[in-house]
Structure formats: C-alpha cells, structure tokens
Amino acid sequence: MPTPSPRTCTRCRGQLALDNADRLCAACRRTAADDLVQPPQLPRSFWLDPAMRAALESWHFGRIFAAYRTHPFHGRVLSQELVAGWLNLTQGQLSRIENGRAPEELSKLTHWAVTLGIPGDLLFFKVRGERRQADEAAPRQASVVPVRRPNPTRRESLALAAAGLMSSLTGQLPGTNAEEPVRPIGAFDGLSLADSASQVLTLFLQLDAQLGGDVLYAPLSQYVARMALAVEADPSDGLLAFGQLSQMAGWLAVDGNRHGAAKRYLTTAAYVGHEADDPGLAASATAYMSLHAMYRGKLETALALARTARATDESALTPLTRTMLATREARAHAGLGHERESLRALDEMRTAFGHHGEVEEPLWLSYVDGVEVAAQEGACYLGLGRARDAETALTGAVALLDEQAPHRVRDRVHYLSRLAKAHLLRPDVEQACSIATEALELSAAIGSARVAERLGEFRAALAPFTDTRAGREFEERFRQT
C-alpha cells in the first residue's frame, strides 16, 4: 500500500498527524479558538495571498471581508456573524457590504482596516499616522479617498476628532503594519506622562457619554498599548494613570461587547491598583469585572466579584467609590432575585453617596452622580420585577439627565430602554413602545453594542404583544433601524 502524502497545517505549515483529519494542528486549533473574541494577529504572508491581494486591489471592502473570512489560514470559513462582531456591525450589515456597492466613507474604512490589522502599504487609502514608503519624498497631505461627503453627522465628526487627536498622540497605530515596531508613547509638551494621560482620560470620559464604546475603543486601546511600553521603561511616571486608562479601555470593551479585551484590560487595571497602592482602583476594576459578568449572564460570578470588591477596607475608599461598589452588589443580587439583599445594598449606596463632596474624588469616578444613582436604583427595581418603583426611579434619572447632562446621549438611550421594559411589565404596551421608539431613534447617534442589546431585549419581551398596533409599529421601526 503506498504511503500517504504528508499533510501540513494550513496555519503554521507543520506536518499533521496521520489521524488528524482537520486542516489545523492541535496547537493552531487552540490558538484559533482563542482568536474568536478578537481578530487574530496575522503574518504579512496572509495579506500577500493571491486571493487576498486581488481583493485589496479591487478597492472594495466587501470583497476584502469575503476574502478575509474564507482565507485558508483560519482553517475554516469564519462566519459573517463572528467577523461582523469584531467590526461593530450586524451580520446583515456585513452581508450587504460584501454583496453591495463599495463603501467609501473614510472613517469606516479606517476603522475596519485598523481592526483587522491590514498593512497600510497594501491599502488603497492612507490610515492616519501612516505614509506609504513610495510617498516618503512627497509633501504630507491629509488622508483622502475618492468620496464626496461634505456634511458628516455629529457622531462621525466627534469620532473623527477623537481619531485625529489619538493619531497625533500615537503616530504609528499598533496592528496597522506588522513590520513596524510599536513605540512607547511620549508626554505632551510641558507635562509629565501621568498628567498627559489624565488629559486623555478626561477626553474619553466626555466622549464616551456621547459616542459609546464601539467608536472609542480602538483609539484608546492603541494609546494604552504604547503607554504600557513607556511605563514599563519608567514606572515612576504614569503607572497609576496607566491603570486608570486600562480601566477605561476595559469599560469601552464591555460597552462594545469585546469580552476578551474587557477581561484583559480590567485585570490589568486591578493589578496596577495593587502595585500602585491604590485600593480604590483595584476595587473599582474588580467591580467592573462584576458588571461585565452580569452583562454576560454570569450572575453568580458577578455577585462573587462584587463582594470581593466591597471587601476592601472602606477607610481607604472615597464616598463615590463606596457608592459605585454598592451599586454593583445591588445589581448582582437583583439579577439573582435576592430582593432583601439588593435593597440593603441600595440603602448602602444612598448612604455612601450622601457623603460625596467631603474628599477629592478620582477623575475616573466623575460619572457617579445623582443621575447614576437614580438609574442604578431603577435597574435594580427592574431586575426585581418591581415595575412601579422602576418607573419612578428611571423617570427621575431621565429628568435629571435632561437637566444636568443633556449631552449624555448613550445614557439616555440606556435609561429609556429600561423604562420601556418597566412599562411593559405592567403591561402598558402603548407607552412602552412609545418610549422604546424614542430610544431607538436616539440610538442612531451612538455606537454601543450594549445599548443595542438592551433594545433587542425589549423587542424580545414585546413578542406577546406583536398583535397590537403599538407592537407592530415598533417592530417595523426596529427592522428599519
């Protein structure tokens, strides 16, 4: 009997065992499984594959996506749903891009290229901070593509402003060119690295309330990657600020449903909190892990993490830190149906918040205010099925938001989606659909996978009422959106 020809792994090119019917060796199969939470790190040879090069040279990102998904390097065809999740798209949107006319919007093309890690010299446009080698001798010009769009939306303008600022801070973005090393970030003129990072944190805290994690995650994660190198070289300048920015990047990853990235950044922030002797940051990062677990339906884990965070010596914590930690435990208890424990934690939240202003609070807690307290009460009541109490608290949160912070569009959409669910519990279908429709219309101005999930949850809860006029109208509006 002739000896079978040796087969090789499509990823590492190593020889496969005779009893391995797969296209990947065992090691690469494990790596491929890890890659599901985010785009894999790819060698330059991936992009030089003939089919991939043909797609890149077509100037059509839909064809690029299709070639990327079907590349033999992966060992399998990646689903549209998986890749769409990386790109902050729905499966339907990715399908339309692959099969429709070529997208031309520069902000989207740039985001997609950076997310997938396409080398800049193979693109048909220039990513901010990059210049093709062939253009080294030419004068510096703004990145352009053949597109006419003189009036970008407010969301796009803010996103481009953030991306422009971050590109000026970071220079070469990690992942855009595999041959370029990532360089440490430098401080702003006249400032320390720690003070520079505080300015960046202030910017992203403000933009987060208006844009959401889908848009902001990429530029901040790029800054944090380069700051890590700078802090590693000199921990005396910027270690704590690095931890605070890591926590912010973790939150943006949570908001954008980037679960693997969220876990990494929040773990880093907790570690830095301990290393920098800042128990408040360590406890806060652990509490964010609790929130992340709750959003993923891991309620027992969420409660365990919330309790771990609250086990920190309270004398070392500020009033707003204690307020925030109590809300995390209250939310976890509510999700598990522990009414007495949840209400007790809410009382502790209100008591702690009553002491705010007595000491200086960390910058990263600036979001903890009267609006947040009312909204967290409403979320807990909703989780416990107390519709009337939830309506009262959430209506109050929306009113405070309109009065004190009307720019926080993402929060408004989130609170309205919860308020709509509270009305649906009664059930007041017409009022619920009216509020949910307002939230749906506002959601077009932000990018938050988490908010999209809340609206999807309302739609699912509306299923028993789709035979009503209000239910049919919302369903039609949801589909159009």
C-alpha positions as CSV (number, residue, x, y, z in Angstrom):
1,M,0.0,0.0,0.0
2,P,1.5,3.4,-0.9
3,T,2.4,5.7,1.9
4,P,0.0,8.7,2.1
5,S,1.5,12.1,1.2
6,P,2.2,14.1,4.3
7,R,-0.4,16.8,5.0
8,T,0.5,20.2,6.5
9,C,-1.3,22.6,8.8
10,T,-2.8,25.5,6.8
11,R,-1.7,28.0,9.5
12,C,1.9,27.0,10.7
13,R,2.7,24.6,7.8
14,G,3.8,21.9,10.2
15,Q,3.1,18.3,9.3
16,L,-0.2,16.9,10.5
17,A,-0.5,13.6,12.3
18,L,-1.9,10.8,10.2
19,D,-5.0,10.5,12.4
20,N,-5.7,14.3,12.3
21,A,-8.4,14.9,9.7
22,D,-8.5,18.6,10.4
23,R,-6.8,21.3,8.5
24,L,-5.0,22.7,11.6
25,C,-2.6,21.1,14.0
26,A,-3.6,20.8,17.7
27,A,-1.6,23.9,18.7
28,C,-3.1,26.1,16.0
29,R,-6.6,24.8,16.7
30,R,-6.2,26.1,20.3
31,T,-4.9,29.4,19.0
32,A,-7.8,29.6,16.5
33,A,-10.3,29.1,19.3
34,D,-8.7,31.9,21.3
35,D,-8.9,34.2,18.3
36,L,-12.7,34.1,18.3
37,V,-13.0,37.0,20.8
38,Q,-11.0,39.4,18.6
39,P,-9.3,39.4,15.2
40,P,-6.1,37.2,15.2
41,Q,-2.6,38.5,14.8
42,L,-1.8,37.7,11.2
43,P,1.6,37.4,9.4
44,R,2.3,39.5,6.4
45,S,2.1,36.4,4.2
46,F,-1.7,36.3,5.0
47,W,-2.2,39.6,3.1
48,L,0.1,38.6,0.2
49,D,-2.0,35.5,-0.6
50,P,-3.2,35.9,-4.3
51,A,-6.9,35.9,-3.5
52,M,-6.4,38.4,-0.6
53,R,-4.2,40.7,-2.8
54,A,-6.8,40.6,-5.5
55,A,-9.5,41.7,-3.1
56,L,-7.3,44.5,-1.7
57,E,-6.6,45.7,-5.2
58,S,-10.3,45.8,-6.0
59,W,-10.8,48.8,-3.7
60,H,-13.9,47.1,-2.4
61,F,-14.0,46.4,1.3
62,G,-16.9,43.9,0.8
63,R,-14.6,41.7,-1.3
64,I,-11.8,42.2,1.3
65,F,-14.1,41.0,4.1
66,A,-15.1,37.9,2.0
67,A,-11.5,37.1,1.2
68,Y,-10.5,37.5,4.8
69,R,-13.3,35.2,6.1
70,T,-12.5,32.4,3.6
71,H,-8.7,32.6,3.8
72,P,-7.2,29.1,4.3
73,F,-5.0,30.5,7.2
74,H,-8.0,30.3,9.5
75,G,-8.5,26.6,8.9
76,R,-12.2,27.2,8.4
77,V,-14.5,29.8,6.9
78,L,-15.2,32.5,9.5
79,S,-18.9,33.3,9.8
80,Q,-20.2,36.7,8.9
81,E,-21.7,37.0,12.4
82,L,-18.2,36.5,14.0
83,V,-16.4,39.0,11.8
84,A,-19.2,41.4,12.0
85,G,-18.9,41.4,15.8
86,W,-15.3,42.4,15.5
87,L,-16.2,45.3,13.2
88,N,-19.1,46.5,15.3
89,L,-21.6,45.5,12.6
90,T,-24.5,43.2,12.4
91,Q,-24.4,40.1,10.3
92,G,-26.9,41.6,7.9
93,Q,-24.8,44.8,7.5
94,L,-21.7,42.8,6.7
95,S,-23.6,40.7,4.2
96,R,-24.8,43.9,2.4
97,I,-21.3,45.3,2.4
98,E,-19.9,42.1,0.9
99,N,-22.6,41.9,-1.8
100,G,-23.3,45.6,-2.5
101,R,-21.5,48.7,-3.8
102,A,-18.1,49.6,-2.5
103,P,-18.2,51.6,0.8
104,E,-16.5,54.9,0.5
105,E,-16.8,56.5,4.0
106,L,-13.2,57.2,5.2
107,S,-13.9,56.9,8.9
108,K,-15.4,53.4,8.4
109,L,-12.7,52.2,6.1
110,T,-10.1,53.3,8.5
111,H,-11.8,51.6,11.5
112,W,-12.2,48.4,9.6
113,A,-8.5,48.4,8.4
114,V,-7.2,49.0,11.9
115,T,-9.4,46.4,13.4
116,L,-8.4,43.7,11.1
117,G,-4.7,44.8,11.1
118,I,-4.4,45.3,7.3
119,P,-0.8,46.6,6.5
120,G,-1.1,50.3,5.5
121,D,1.1,49.9,2.4
122,L,-1.4,47.4,0.9
123,L,-4.4,49.7,1.3
124,F,-5.9,52.0,-1.3
125,F,-6.0,54.9,1.1
126,K,-3.8,56.2,3.9
127,V,-4.5,55.5,7.6
128,R,-3.9,58.4,9.8
129,G,-0.3,58.3,11.1
130,E,0.9,56.2,8.2
131,R,2.6,57.1,5.0
132,R,3.3,54.7,2.2
133,Q,7.0,54.2,1.5
134,A,6.6,55.4,-2.0
135,D,5.3,58.7,-0.7
136,E,8.2,59.4,1.7
137,A,9.6,62.2,-0.5
138,A,6.2,63.8,-1.2
139,P,4.7,66.6,0.9
140,R,2.5,65.5,3.8
141,Q,-1.2,65.6,2.9
142,A,-4.5,64.7,4.5
143,S,-5.7,61.1,4.0
144,V,-8.2,61.1,1.1
145,V,-10.3,58.6,-0.8
146,P,-12.5,59.3,-3.8
147,V,-15.6,60.2,-1.9
148,R,-17.9,63.2,-1.6
149,R,-19.5,63.7,1.8
150,P,-19.3,67.3,2.8
151,N,-21.7,67.1,5.8
152,P,-20.7,64.3,8.2
153,T,-23.0,63.5,11.1
154,R,-22.3,64.7,14.6
155,R,-21.3,61.2,15.6
156,E,-18.9,60.9,12.7
157,S,-17.4,64.4,13.4
158,L,-16.8,63.5,17.1
159,A,-15.3,60.2,16.1
160,L,-13.0,61.7,13.6
161,A,-12.0,64.4,16.1
162,A,-11.1,61.7,18.6
163,A,-9.3,59.6,15.9
164,G,-7.4,62.7,14.7
165,L,-6.3,63.5,18.3
166,M,-5.2,60.0,19.0
167,S,-3.3,59.6,15.7
168,S,-1.4,62.7,16.6
169,L,-0.6,61.2,20.0
170,T,0.2,57.7,18.8
171,G,1.9,58.2,15.4
172,Q,2.0,54.6,14.2
173,L,-1.0,52.7,15.3
174,P,-0.3,49.1,16.6
175,G,-1.5,46.4,14.3
176,T,-1.7,48.5,11.1
177,N,1.7,47.4,9.8
178,A,3.2,44.2,11.1
179,E,6.7,45.3,10.1
180,E,6.7,48.5,12.2
181,P,7.5,48.1,15.9
182,V,5.2,49.7,18.4
183,R,6.9,52.7,20.1
184,P,6.4,54.0,23.6
185,I,4.1,57.0,23.9
186,G,5.6,60.3,24.9
187,A,4.3,63.0,27.2
188,F,2.6,66.2,25.9
189,D,4.8,69.3,25.8
190,G,5.4,70.7,29.3
191,L,3.6,67.8,31.1
192,S,4.5,64.6,32.7
193,L,3.3,61.3,31.2
194,A,0.9,61.0,34.1
195,D,-0.6,64.4,33.5
196,S,-0.8,63.7,29.8
197,A,-2.7,60.5,30.4
198,S,-5.1,62.4,32.7
199,Q,-6.0,64.7,29.8
200,V,-6.6,61.7,27.6
201,L,-8.8,60.1,30.2
202,T,-10.8,63.3,30.6
203,L,-11.4,63.4,26.8
204,F,-12.6,59.8,26.6
205,L,-14.8,60.1,29.7
206,Q,-16.6,63.0,27.9
207,L,-16.7,61.3,24.5
208,D,-17.9,58.0,26.0
209,A,-21.2,59.6,27.1
210,Q,-21.8,60.8,23.5
211,L,-20.4,58.1,21.3
212,G,-20.2,54.8,23.1
213,G,-17.5,52.1,23.2
214,D,-17.9,50.9,19.5
215,V,-16.2,54.1,18.2
216,L,-13.8,54.9,21.0
217,Y,-12.3,51.5,21.9
218,A,-9.8,51.3,19.0
219,P,-8.1,54.7,19.6
220,L,-7.9,54.4,23.3
221,S,-6.6,50.8,23.2
222,Q,-3.9,52.0,20.8
223,Y,-2.8,54.7,23.3
224,V,-2.8,52.3,26.2
225,A,-0.7,49.8,24.2
226,R,2.0,52.4,23.7
227,M,1.7,53.8,27.2
228,A,2.4,50.3,28.6
229,L,5.8,50.4,27.0
230,A,6.6,53.8,28.4
231,V,5.5,52.8,31.9
232,E,7.5,49.6,31.7
233,A,10.6,51.7,31.0
234,D,9.9,54.2,33.8
235,P,7.2,53.1,36.3
236,S,7.8,56.2,38.4
237,D,5.9,58.3,35.8
238,G,2.4,57.2,34.9
239,L,1.9,53.8,36.4
240,L,-1.3,54.8,38.2
241,A,-2.6,56.8,35.2
242,F,-1.9,53.7,33.0
243,G,-4.1,51.7,35.3
244,Q,-6.9,54.2,35.1
245,L,-6.7,54.3,31.3
246,S,-6.7,50.5,31.3
247,Q,-9.9,50.5,33.3
248,M,-11.4,53.0,30.8
249,A,-10.4,50.8,27.9
250,G,-11.9,47.8,29.7
251,W,-15.2,49.7,30.1
252,L,-15.2,50.6,26.4
253,A,-14.6,47.0,25.6
254,V,-17.5,46.0,27.8
255,D,-19.8,48.6,26.1
256,G,-18.7,47.2,22.7
257,N,-19.1,43.5,23.7
258,R,-15.4,42.9,23.3
259,H,-15.4,40.3,26.0
260,G,-11.8,39.0,25.8
261,A,-10.4,42.5,25.7
262,A,-12.6,43.7,28.6
263,K,-11.2,40.9,30.8
264,R,-7.6,41.7,29.9
265,Y,-7.8,45.4,30.5
266,L,-9.8,45.2,33.7
267,T,-7.4,42.5,35.1
268,T,-4.5,44.9,34.2
269,A,-6.2,47.8,36.0
270,A,-6.8,45.7,39.1
271,Y,-3.1,44.6,39.1
272,V,-1.9,48.2,38.7
273,G,-4.2,49.3,41.6
274,H,-2.5,46.8,43.9
275,E,1.0,47.6,42.6
276,A,0.5,51.4,42.9
277,D,-1.1,51.0,46.4
278,D,-4.4,52.4,45.2
279,P,-7.1,50.1,46.7
280,G,-9.8,52.2,45.2
281,L,-8.7,51.5,41.6
282,A,-8.2,47.8,42.4
283,A,-11.7,47.6,43.9
284,S,-13.2,49.6,41.0
285,A,-11.7,47.4,38.3
286,T,-12.9,44.3,40.1
287,A,-16.4,45.9,40.3
288,Y,-16.3,46.5,36.5
289,M,-15.5,42.8,36.1
290,S,-18.7,42.1,38.1
291,L,-20.7,44.3,35.8
292,H,-19.1,42.6,32.8
293,A,-20.0,39.1,34.2
294,M,-23.6,40.3,34.8
295,Y,-24.0,41.5,31.2
296,R,-22.9,38.1,30.1
297,G,-25.5,36.4,32.3
298,K,-22.9,35.0,34.8
299,L,-24.8,36.3,37.8
300,E,-23.2,34.1,40.5
301,T,-19.7,35.2,39.2
302,A,-20.9,38.8,39.2
303,L,-22.0,38.6,42.8
304,A,-18.7,37.0,43.9
305,L,-16.7,39.7,42.2
306,A,-18.9,42.5,43.7
307,R,-18.4,41.1,47.1
308,T,-14.7,40.8,46.6
309,A,-14.5,44.4,45.5
310,R,-16.5,45.5,48.6
311,A,-14.3,43.6,50.9
312,T,-11.7,46.4,50.5
313,D,-11.1,48.4,53.7
314,E,-13.7,51.1,53.5
315,S,-11.4,53.6,55.3
316,A,-9.2,53.5,52.2
317,L,-12.1,54.3,49.8
318,T,-13.8,57.6,48.8
319,P,-17.6,58.1,49.2
320,L,-18.1,57.8,45.4
321,T,-16.0,54.6,45.3
322,R,-18.2,53.1,48.0
323,T,-21.3,54.3,46.2
324,M,-20.3,52.6,43.0
325,L,-19.2,49.3,44.7
326,A,-22.6,49.1,46.5
327,T,-24.4,49.5,43.1
328,R,-22.5,46.5,41.7
329,E,-23.6,44.3,44.5
330,A,-27.2,45.6,44.4
331,R,-27.3,44.8,40.7
332,A,-25.9,41.3,41.1
333,H,-28.4,40.5,43.9
334,A,-31.3,41.9,41.8
335,G,-30.3,39.7,38.9
336,L,-30.4,36.7,41.1
337,G,-33.8,37.7,42.6
338,H,-32.3,38.4,46.1
339,E,-34.7,41.3,46.9
340,R,-33.8,41.8,50.6
341,E,-30.0,41.8,49.9
342,S,-30.4,44.1,46.8
343,L,-32.5,46.6,48.7
344,R,-30.0,46.6,51.5
345,A,-27.1,47.3,49.1
346,L,-29.2,50.2,47.6
347,D,-29.6,51.7,51.0
348,E,-25.8,51.5,51.5
349,M,-25.4,53.1,48.1
350,R,-27.5,56.1,49.1
351,T,-25.7,56.4,52.4
352,A,-22.3,56.5,50.8
353,F,-23.5,58.9,48.1
354,G,-24.7,61.3,50.9
355,H,-21.0,61.8,51.8
356,H,-19.9,62.8,48.3
357,G,-18.0,66.1,48.2
358,E,-16.3,65.5,51.5
359,V,-13.0,64.5,49.9
360,E,-11.4,64.8,46.5
361,E,-12.6,62.0,44.2
362,P,-10.6,60.3,41.4
363,L,-11.2,61.5,37.9
364,W,-12.4,58.1,36.7
365,L,-15.4,58.3,39.1
366,S,-16.8,61.5,37.6
367,Y,-19.7,59.5,36.1
368,V,-21.0,58.7,39.6
369,D,-23.6,61.4,40.3
370,G,-27.3,61.8,41.2
371,V,-28.3,60.6,37.7
372,E,-26.2,57.4,38.0
373,V,-27.7,56.7,41.5
374,A,-31.3,57.0,40.3
375,A,-30.5,54.9,37.2
376,Q,-29.0,52.1,39.2
377,E,-32.0,52.1,41.6
378,G,-34.2,51.8,38.5
379,A,-32.1,48.9,37.1
380,C,-32.3,47.0,40.4
381,Y,-36.1,47.5,40.7
382,L,-36.5,46.4,37.1
383,G,-34.4,43.2,37.8
384,L,-36.6,42.5,40.8
385,G,-39.8,42.9,38.8
386,R,-40.9,46.0,40.8
387,A,-42.3,47.9,37.8
388,R,-43.8,50.9,39.6
389,D,-40.6,51.6,41.6
390,A,-38.5,51.1,38.4
391,E,-40.7,53.6,36.5
392,T,-40.3,56.2,39.3
393,A,-36.5,55.8,39.6
394,L,-35.9,55.7,35.8
395,T,-38.2,58.7,35.1
396,G,-36.3,60.6,37.7
397,A,-33.0,59.6,36.2
398,V,-34.1,60.8,32.7
399,A,-35.3,64.1,34.1
400,L,-32.0,64.7,36.0
401,L,-30.2,63.8,32.8
402,D,-32.1,66.4,30.8
403,E,-31.5,69.0,33.4
404,Q,-27.8,68.3,34.2
405,A,-26.2,66.5,31.3
406,P,-28.2,66.5,28.1
407,H,-25.1,65.6,26.1
408,R,-25.0,62.1,27.6
409,V,-27.0,60.5,24.7
410,R,-25.8,57.0,25.3
411,D,-27.1,57.1,28.9
412,R,-30.4,58.5,27.8
413,V,-30.9,55.7,25.4
414,H,-30.0,53.1,28.0
415,Y,-32.4,54.6,30.6
416,L,-35.2,54.9,28.2
417,S,-34.8,51.3,27.1
418,R,-35.1,50.2,30.7
419,L,-38.1,52.5,31.3
420,A,-39.8,51.0,28.3
421,K,-39.3,47.5,29.8
422,A,-40.7,48.7,33.2
423,H,-43.9,49.9,31.4
424,L,-44.1,46.6,29.6
425,L,-44.2,44.7,32.9
426,R,-47.5,46.4,33.9
427,P,-48.3,46.0,31.0
428,D,-48.7,49.4,29.3
429,V,-47.8,48.4,25.8
430,E,-48.5,51.7,24.1
431,Q,-46.4,53.8,26.5
432,A,-43.7,51.2,26.5
433,C,-43.4,51.2,22.7
434,S,-43.5,55.0,22.6
435,I,-40.5,55.2,25.0
436,A,-38.7,52.4,23.2
437,T,-39.2,54.1,19.8
438,E,-37.6,57.3,21.2
439,A,-34.6,55.3,22.4
440,L,-34.4,53.5,19.1
441,E,-34.3,56.8,17.2
442,L,-31.6,58.2,19.5
443,S,-29.5,55.1,19.2
444,A,-28.6,56.0,15.7
445,A,-26.4,58.8,17.1
446,I,-24.2,56.5,19.2
447,G,-22.2,53.3,18.9
448,S,-22.8,50.9,21.8
449,A,-23.4,47.2,21.3
450,R,-24.6,47.1,24.9
451,V,-27.4,49.6,24.2
452,A,-28.3,47.7,21.1
453,E,-28.6,44.6,23.2
454,R,-31.0,46.4,25.6
455,L,-33.2,47.4,22.7
456,G,-33.1,43.9,21.4
457,E,-34.2,42.6,24.8
458,F,-37.2,45.0,24.8
459,R,-38.1,43.7,21.3
460,A,-38.0,40.1,22.6
461,A,-40.1,41.0,25.6
462,L,-42.6,42.6,23.3
463,A,-43.2,39.3,21.4
464,P,-46.5,38.5,23.2
465,F,-47.9,41.9,22.1
466,T,-46.9,42.0,18.4
467,D,-50.6,41.7,17.5
468,T,-51.2,45.2,19.0
469,R,-50.9,48.3,16.8
470,A,-48.1,49.7,19.0
471,G,-46.3,46.4,18.9
472,R,-46.5,46.2,15.1
473,E,-45.3,49.8,14.7
474,F,-42.3,49.3,16.9
475,E,-41.4,46.0,15.2
476,E,-41.5,47.8,11.8
477,R,-39.4,50.7,13.1
478,F,-36.9,48.3,14.7
479,R,-36.5,46.4,11.4
480,Q,-35.9,49.7,9.5
481,T,-33.4,50.8,12.0
